[in-house]
Amino acid sequence: MTTPTGKVICDITISADGYSAGLDQTEERPFGDDGGDGSGAGLHAWMFDTPDENRAEIDRLNTAGAFIMGRNMFGPVRGAWDRRWNGWWGGDPPFHAPVFVLTHHAREPQPMDGGTTYHFVTDGIVSALDRARTAAGGGEVTVLGGATTINQYLAAGLIHELRLHIAPLTLGAGTRLFEGVPPLRLEQLTARVASRVTHVTYRVST
């Protein structure tokens, strides 16, 4: 078991019925059947359409010392790395810290502008967390997603704090938070309602 240092946080936007993305995700439609054009504009309207109303939550998104994400969140490439894909976020990603990408296919680290370096981890979620904690130097580690990756960490009892941004829409199907996760005890720490989202933070107990 990993020895805890800084908090391990999940920070994710979900629909009112718990989905972080719809079915049939593609490179052109990374959020799949999301009720729009597949860009996630409805889910993330709180960030892009009303940023001033949600400034505190936006500013807190990328403040961790290191990050973890699943390969499906990193990009649409599947199987062996037969093309050079460096994430959805361009040459200067917003993380400005090490990002550990879970994958079954080895790849050399990819440094980007602004202090972000993608590290590709092939030996599982605990190894990724160990490496992220070392990189964070005792600071917080954020598990960004997608929901499938977060569910693995929740099921393993490795998430301390769950920050949910609940959009006022339903998707009906797709990638769902808490799928396959055993019962959890959640202590509500904060809740705030805005026009296009409800922000809720929970402390997680198993």
C-alpha positions as CSV (number, residue, x, y, z in Angstrom):
1,M,0.0,0.0,0.0
2,T,1.2,3.5,-0.9
3,T,2.3,5.6,2.1
4,P,0.2,8.8,2.1
5,T,1.8,12.2,1.9
6,G,-0.3,14.9,0.3
7,K,-4.0,14.5,-0.4
8,V,-5.1,12.6,-3.4
9,I,-8.0,14.5,-5.1
10,C,-10.4,13.7,-7.8
11,D,-11.8,16.7,-9.7
12,I,-14.3,16.0,-12.5
13,T,-17.4,17.4,-14.2
14,I,-20.4,15.0,-14.5
15,S,-24.0,15.2,-15.7
16,A,-26.8,15.1,-13.2
17,D,-27.1,11.3,-13.9
18,G,-23.4,10.8,-13.2
19,Y,-21.7,10.6,-16.7
20,S,-18.5,12.3,-17.6
21,A,-18.9,11.5,-21.3
22,G,-21.5,10.0,-23.6
23,L,-21.3,6.9,-25.8
24,D,-19.3,6.6,-29.0
25,Q,-16.3,8.8,-28.3
26,T,-14.1,9.6,-31.3
27,E,-11.2,12.0,-32.1
28,E,-13.8,14.3,-33.6
29,R,-16.2,13.9,-30.8
30,P,-14.1,13.3,-27.6
31,F,-17.2,13.4,-25.3
32,G,-19.2,11.2,-27.6
33,D,-23.0,11.5,-27.6
34,D,-23.1,14.4,-25.1
35,G,-26.3,16.1,-26.4
36,G,-24.3,18.5,-28.6
37,D,-21.4,18.3,-31.0
38,G,-19.3,15.9,-28.9
39,S,-17.0,18.6,-27.6
40,G,-18.3,18.6,-24.0
41,A,-19.6,22.1,-24.3
42,G,-22.8,21.4,-22.4
43,L,-21.0,19.6,-19.6
44,H,-18.3,22.2,-19.3
45,A,-20.4,25.3,-20.0
46,W,-19.7,26.4,-16.4
47,M,-16.0,26.8,-17.3
48,F,-16.2,28.3,-20.7
49,D,-19.5,30.3,-20.8
50,T,-19.6,31.5,-17.2
51,P,-15.9,31.6,-16.0
52,D,-16.2,34.6,-13.8
53,E,-19.0,33.0,-11.8
54,N,-16.8,30.0,-11.2
55,R,-13.4,31.6,-10.9
56,A,-12.5,29.9,-7.6
57,E,-13.2,26.4,-8.9
58,I,-11.4,27.0,-12.2
59,D,-8.4,28.5,-10.5
60,R,-8.2,25.4,-8.2
61,L,-8.3,22.9,-11.1
62,N,-4.6,22.8,-11.9
63,T,-2.9,23.6,-8.6
64,A,-1.7,20.1,-7.7
65,G,1.9,19.1,-7.6
66,A,1.3,16.2,-10.0
67,F,-1.5,14.7,-12.0
68,I,-2.8,11.3,-13.1
69,M,-5.0,10.6,-16.1
70,G,-6.1,7.6,-18.1
71,R,-5.0,7.0,-21.6
72,N,-8.5,7.6,-23.0
73,M,-8.4,11.1,-21.4
74,F,-5.0,11.8,-22.8
75,G,-6.2,11.2,-26.4
76,P,-7.9,9.0,-29.0
77,V,-4.9,6.8,-29.9
78,R,-5.4,3.2,-29.0
79,G,-3.0,0.2,-28.9
80,A,0.6,0.8,-29.7
81,W,1.8,4.4,-30.1
82,D,1.8,4.4,-33.9
83,R,1.4,8.2,-34.1
84,R,2.7,11.1,-32.1
85,W,-0.1,12.3,-29.9
86,N,0.7,14.8,-27.2
87,G,-2.7,15.4,-25.6
88,W,-5.7,17.6,-26.3
89,W,-4.2,20.7,-24.7
90,G,-1.7,21.9,-27.3
91,G,2.0,22.7,-26.9
92,D,1.6,24.4,-23.5
93,P,-0.9,22.3,-21.4
94,P,-2.5,23.9,-18.4
95,F,-1.0,21.5,-15.8
96,H,2.5,23.0,-15.5
97,A,3.6,19.9,-13.5
98,P,4.3,16.2,-14.1
99,V,1.3,14.2,-15.6
100,F,1.3,10.4,-15.2
101,V,-0.7,8.7,-18.0
102,L,-1.9,5.2,-17.4
103,T,-1.3,3.0,-20.5
104,H,-0.5,-0.6,-21.5
105,H,2.1,0.5,-24.0
106,A,5.4,2.0,-23.0
107,R,6.5,5.3,-24.3
108,E,9.3,7.8,-23.4
109,P,8.4,10.8,-21.4
110,Q,7.1,13.8,-23.4
111,P,8.2,17.2,-22.2
112,M,5.9,20.1,-23.2
113,D,6.1,23.9,-22.8
114,G,5.3,25.5,-19.5
115,G,6.6,22.8,-17.2
116,T,4.3,19.9,-18.1
117,T,5.9,16.5,-18.8
118,Y,3.8,13.5,-19.7
119,H,5.1,10.2,-18.1
120,F,3.6,7.0,-19.4
121,V,3.0,4.3,-16.7
122,T,2.5,0.7,-17.7
123,D,2.5,-1.0,-14.3
124,G,-0.8,0.1,-12.8
125,I,-2.6,2.7,-10.7
126,V,-0.6,2.3,-7.5
127,S,2.7,2.7,-9.3
128,A,1.4,5.8,-11.0
129,L,0.3,7.2,-7.6
130,D,3.7,6.4,-6.1
131,R,5.5,8.3,-8.9
132,A,3.0,11.2,-8.8
133,R,3.5,11.6,-5.0
134,T,7.2,11.6,-5.3
135,A,7.0,14.2,-8.1
136,A,4.6,16.3,-6.0
137,G,7.1,16.4,-3.1
138,G,4.4,16.1,-0.5
139,G,1.9,18.3,-2.3
140,E,-1.5,17.3,-3.6
141,V,-2.0,14.8,-6.4
142,T,-5.1,15.2,-8.6
143,V,-6.6,12.3,-10.5
144,L,-8.1,14.1,-13.4
145,G,-10.1,11.3,-15.1
146,G,-11.7,10.0,-17.0
147,A,-14.4,8.4,-14.8
148,T,-13.1,4.9,-15.5
149,T,-9.7,5.8,-14.1
150,I,-11.2,7.6,-11.1
151,N,-13.4,4.6,-10.4
152,Q,-10.3,2.4,-10.2
153,Y,-8.7,4.7,-7.6
154,L,-12.0,5.0,-5.6
155,A,-12.4,1.2,-5.6
156,A,-8.9,0.9,-4.3
157,G,-9.5,3.4,-1.5
158,L,-6.9,5.8,-2.7
159,I,-8.9,9.0,-3.1
160,H,-9.1,11.4,-0.1
161,E,-11.3,14.2,-1.6
162,L,-13.9,14.2,-4.4
163,R,-14.6,17.5,-6.1
164,L,-17.6,17.2,-8.3
165,H,-19.0,19.8,-10.7
166,I,-22.5,18.6,-11.6
167,A,-23.9,20.0,-14.8
168,P,-27.8,20.4,-15.1
169,L,-28.2,17.9,-17.9
170,T,-28.5,14.2,-18.3
171,L,-26.7,11.9,-20.9
172,G,-28.5,8.6,-20.2
173,A,-25.5,6.5,-21.1
174,G,-21.7,6.6,-21.4
175,T,-18.8,6.6,-19.0
176,R,-20.2,6.9,-15.5
177,L,-18.6,7.9,-12.2
178,F,-19.0,5.3,-9.4
179,E,-19.5,2.4,-11.8
180,G,-18.2,-0.7,-10.2
181,V,-17.2,1.2,-7.0
182,P,-18.1,-0.4,-3.7
183,P,-20.2,1.7,-1.2
184,L,-18.4,4.8,0.1
185,R,-19.0,7.1,3.1
186,L,-18.9,10.7,1.8
187,E,-18.6,13.6,4.2
188,Q,-19.8,16.8,2.5
189,L,-17.3,19.6,3.0
190,T,-18.6,22.3,0.7
191,A,-21.5,22.9,-1.8
192,R,-22.1,25.9,-4.0
193,V,-24.8,26.5,-6.7
194,A,-24.1,28.5,-9.8
195,S,-26.2,29.1,-12.9
196,R,-24.8,26.2,-14.9
197,V,-23.3,23.9,-12.3
198,T,-23.4,22.8,-8.7
199,H,-20.0,22.4,-7.0
200,V,-19.8,19.7,-4.3
201,T,-16.7,18.6,-2.4
202,Y,-16.7,15.4,-0.3
203,R,-14.2,13.8,2.0
204,V,-14.1,10.1,1.0
205,S,-14.1,7.2,3.6
206,T,-14.2,3.5,2.8
